[in-house]
Amino acid sequence: MRIHKQYFFLSFCLWSFCAHSAEVTLANGDRYVGEVVDGALNGVGTYTWADGDRYEGEFLNDRPDGSGTYRWVDGRIYTGEFQSGVRQGRGQLQWPNGDLYQGEFVDNTMQGTGTFTWANKDRYRGSFRNNQRTGNGSMSWHTGQTYEGGFQNGQMHGLGTYVFADGREYQGAFVLGKKNGNGTFSWPNGNRYTGSFADGQREGDGVFFWRDGTVYRGQFLANKQHGYGVKEQPNNLLELQQWQNGEMLRAWSIRANEFCDFQHRSRAWMFSADSCINGLAHGRGVAVSLDGDFVVIGGRFVLGQMVAGELINIPRAERDHTETTTDG
């Protein structure tokens, strides 16, 4: 969108300190009609390049400067402020397909605050840098979606809120147009997921709230429960679950087992095995803290002590909101 033109403005005055109108055609085919002051283009005029581009407006020292309109031969039209031959200040740039930008320009580029309206009625309002939506802004689509938050190079990036046309809503982190990082996804029916996202999907640690008060907190992969997690019923009953790609493999009710006592991290744990000795956890298996906050997988226990195993931190549920369905 830069004006790629070499200026061939000539001095049209035949004596010093004069001011008059002139109509001149240059050897290269360019043509100027307008005011000339002291041998230079100063005032109001029209400059037409040999290839068909045309500028109408104010000149200063042989360059567009002030208010004017530049028309490209391909149909684009800019109307607004110029400084020293470049688009600088406020103006609007329209494309032949109906796209329209209105806002600030710096050195021929859309930069600063502005509004871009596409021919299909999509609209962005906010910050621009080097012709790209970069910074904070809001986007509305003609299909009903809206987004408000950070942008980078034309894509949603940083923290923002995206509302779908059907009422679903995501609040959280974006990376190059996709949900990435921590966020909250809400459904119109009151269900909600809060936790980690990767490449646009629920992935990593998260908490899923159903509108009836049921909560699942644990591991997710590709929008599905995957790995270990704890399900909490509205009656406060807890259940340890193991999932694979959305299919539950095993489940254990979480309750104290007086025959396999295990204490770790100042917490009471549940461990069940036929190999327990003298009321102490002994053998191999899975253990879960009675509050559901930690799970040990691949554990090996000797007389109530854990000697091997992987400790998994189960995310806690923040209950200050109401809550999603697992296939959203």
Protein Blocks (a to p, Z undefined) as FASTA:
>chain_A
ZZcdddfbdcfbfbehiacddddddfkopacedddeehiaedjdddddfkopacedddee
hiaedjdddddfkopacedddeehiaedjdddddfkopacedddeehiaedjdddddfko
pacedddeehiaedjdddddfkopacedddeehiaedjdddddfkopacedddeehiaed
jdddddfkopacedddeehiaedjdddddfkopacddddeehiaedjdddddfkopacdd
ddeehiafbdcdddddfklgcdeehiacddddfkbgehiaedddddddfklpaccehiac
eehiafbdcddddddddfkbccddfkZZ
